[in-house]
């Protein structure tokens, strides 16, 4: 039995869709085989201790707003997530190795599994770094991409032909280039997380 080139391409796309679907249903992105992890504050001039206003949108609707407090240590980030009234929703550490240790005293938060989700988002924003190795042609790629705005840096994670997530970093436009706004976008769940620096 023989296949022409179009048949092979069609089968390849089907396999890619099935693999991505399995990963999406399981609630976790496909892991990079060799993720590059470096001290992110040195790369994009992020303050080691900072407060962020956080807004979570899903399907075009605002689902949550609050305050995210972050302090970066040698090999981990400690964080506290507060609601608009100042109540602590969760706190803990996200490690440079990718391990997550976040806890909440609120039963509703525990059931929502937001600890794991927020930990992954913080890791991807502040630790996971593209490199020549992660951006080589392959099935899963983590890369920096160009933008039309000089003050904006953007990194993307693609799985085959699909964009799995992207993160944009916007600086204040000054010579030091401090990051003032961060946007995490996950198109598959129609979720956008916006971080705005608080002085």
HELIX and SHEET records of a PDB file:
HELIX    1   1 UNK A    5  UNK A   25  1                                  21    
HELIX    2   2 UNK A   40  UNK A   44  1                                   5    
HELIX    3   3 UNK A  107  UNK A  112  1                                   6    
HELIX    4   4 UNK A  114  UNK A  126  1                                  13    
HELIX    5   5 UNK A  187  UNK A  189  5                                   3    
SHEET    1   A 2 UNK A  36  UNK A  37  0                                        
SHEET    2   A 2 UNK A 128  UNK A 129 -1                                        
SHEET    1   B10 UNK A 100  UNK A 103  0                                        
SHEET    2   B10 UNK A  88  UNK A  95 -1                                        
SHEET    3   B10 UNK A  76  UNK A  83 -1                                        
SHEET    4   B10 UNK A  61  UNK A  72 -1                                        
SHEET    5   B10 UNK A  49  UNK A  58 -1                                        
SHEET    6   B10 UNK A 191  UNK A 198 -1                                        
SHEET    7   B10 UNK A 179  UNK A 186 -1                                        
SHEET    8   B10 UNK A 162  UNK A 171 -1                                        
SHEET    9   B10 UNK A 152  UNK A 159 -1                                        
SHEET   10   B10 UNK A 140  UNK A 145 -1                                        
END                                                                             
